[in-house]
Amino acid sequence: MQRSLASRGIEKTYQVKQYKEFPFKKDNDPVVKEYNKPKEAAQGVKYFSRRALTDERFYVMDRPHEEIKATEKQERGLKNALESCGLR
């Protein structure tokens, strides 16, 4: 059974970001504000969208993402599968 992020001491935050190039979400888009709850972040997007002076658009991105690494056995299996399909 997987443990939640909070039980591992990782506090999840939700960032309201502004698109630089709509509709493409990029890591370097500016963060406008951070929230602890997704509902508050969604309300923040609505708030900033109403207050925008130009055609600025906003979206919610959840952070931090938990990085999961494959085991050596999984890596070998993936490599073999790709080679058998001729993709590698």
C-alpha positions as a Markdown table, in Angstrom:
| # | Residue | x | y | z |
|---|---|---|---|---|
| 1 | Met | 0.0 | 0.0 | 0.0 |
| 2 | Gln | 1.3 | 3.4 | -0.9 |
| 3 | Arg | 1.6 | 6.1 | 1.7 |
| 4 | Ser | 0.3 | 9.6 | 1.0 |
| 5 | Leu | 2.7 | 12.5 | 0.4 |
| 6 | Ala | 1.6 | 14.2 | 3.6 |
| 7 | Ser | 2.4 | 11.1 | 5.6 |
| 8 | Arg | 5.9 | 11.2 | 4.2 |
| 9 | Gly | 6.4 | 14.8 | 5.2 |
| 10 | Ile | 5.9 | 16.2 | 1.7 |
| 11 | Glu | 3.4 | 19.1 | 1.7 |
| 12 | Lys | 1.7 | 19.4 | -1.7 |
| 13 | Thr | 1.1 | 22.9 | -3.0 |
| 14 | Tyr | -0.9 | 24.2 | -5.9 |
| 15 | Gln | 0.6 | 27.0 | -8.0 |
| 16 | Val | -1.4 | 29.4 | -10.1 |
| 17 | Lys | 0.7 | 30.1 | -13.2 |
| 18 | Gln | 0.3 | 32.5 | -16.0 |
| 19 | Tyr | 0.6 | 31.2 | -19.6 |
| 20 | Lys | 3.5 | 32.7 | -21.6 |
| 21 | Glu | 2.2 | 30.9 | -24.8 |
| 22 | Phe | -1.4 | 29.7 | -24.5 |
| 23 | Pro | -2.2 | 26.7 | -24.6 |
| 24 | Phe | 1.3 | 25.4 | -23.9 |
| 25 | Lys | 2.1 | 24.9 | -20.2 |
| 26 | Lys | 5.8 | 25.3 | -19.5 |
| 27 | Asp | 8.0 | 24.9 | -16.4 |
| 28 | Asn | 9.2 | 28.5 | -16.8 |
| 29 | Asp | 5.7 | 30.1 | -16.7 |
| 30 | Pro | 5.6 | 32.7 | -14.0 |
| 31 | Val | 4.0 | 31.6 | -10.7 |
| 32 | Val | 1.4 | 34.1 | -9.6 |
| 33 | Lys | 0.4 | 32.6 | -6.2 |
| 34 | Glu | 0.6 | 29.3 | -4.3 |
| 35 | Tyr | -2.2 | 27.6 | -2.4 |
| 36 | Asn | -2.5 | 24.5 | -0.1 |
| 37 | Lys | -5.9 | 23.3 | -1.5 |
| 38 | Pro | -6.9 | 22.6 | -5.1 |
| 39 | Lys | -10.3 | 24.3 | -4.6 |
| 40 | Glu | -8.6 | 27.5 | -3.5 |
| 41 | Ala | -6.2 | 27.4 | -6.4 |
| 42 | Ala | -9.1 | 27.0 | -8.8 |
| 43 | Gln | -10.8 | 30.0 | -7.3 |
| 44 | Gly | -7.5 | 31.9 | -7.6 |
| 45 | Val | -7.4 | 31.2 | -11.4 |
| 46 | Lys | -11.0 | 32.7 | -11.6 |
| 47 | Tyr | -9.9 | 35.7 | -9.5 |
| 48 | Phe | -6.8 | 36.5 | -11.6 |
| 49 | Ser | -8.7 | 35.9 | -14.9 |
| 50 | Arg | -11.3 | 38.4 | -13.9 |
| 51 | Arg | -8.6 | 41.0 | -12.9 |
| 52 | Ala | -6.5 | 40.5 | -16.0 |
| 53 | Leu | -6.0 | 43.8 | -17.9 |
| 54 | Thr | -5.2 | 42.1 | -21.3 |
| 55 | Asp | -5.9 | 38.6 | -22.6 |
| 56 | Glu | -3.8 | 36.9 | -19.9 |
| 57 | Arg | -4.7 | 33.3 | -19.0 |
| 58 | Phe | -4.0 | 31.3 | -15.9 |
| 59 | Tyr | -3.9 | 27.7 | -14.9 |
| 60 | Val | -3.2 | 25.5 | -11.8 |
| 61 | Met | -0.1 | 23.3 | -11.5 |
| 62 | Asp | 0.3 | 20.9 | -8.6 |
| 63 | Arg | 3.8 | 20.7 | -7.0 |
| 64 | Pro | 5.8 | 19.0 | -5.9 |
| 65 | His | 5.7 | 16.0 | -8.1 |
| 66 | Glu | 7.0 | 12.8 | -6.6 |
| 67 | Glu | 9.8 | 11.5 | -8.7 |
| 68 | Ile | 9.6 | 7.7 | -9.2 |
| 69 | Lys | 12.6 | 5.8 | -10.5 |
| 70 | Ala | 12.3 | 2.5 | -12.2 |
| 71 | Thr | 14.3 | -0.4 | -10.8 |
| 72 | Glu | 17.0 | -2.0 | -12.8 |
| 73 | Lys | 14.7 | -5.0 | -13.6 |
| 74 | Gln | 12.0 | -2.6 | -14.9 |
| 75 | Glu | 14.6 | -0.7 | -17.0 |
| 76 | Arg | 15.9 | -3.9 | -18.6 |
| 77 | Gly | 12.3 | -5.0 | -19.3 |
| 78 | Leu | 11.6 | -1.7 | -21.0 |
| 79 | Lys | 14.8 | -1.8 | -23.0 |
| 80 | Asn | 14.0 | -5.3 | -24.2 |
| 81 | Ala | 10.5 | -4.4 | -25.1 |
| 82 | Leu | 11.7 | -1.4 | -27.1 |
| 83 | Glu | 14.3 | -3.4 | -28.9 |
| 84 | Ser | 11.8 | -6.2 | -29.8 |
| 85 | Cys | 9.5 | -3.5 | -31.4 |
| 86 | Gly | 12.4 | -2.0 | -33.3 |
| 87 | Leu | 12.2 | 1.3 | -31.5 |
| 88 | Arg | 15.7 | 1.2 | -30.2 |
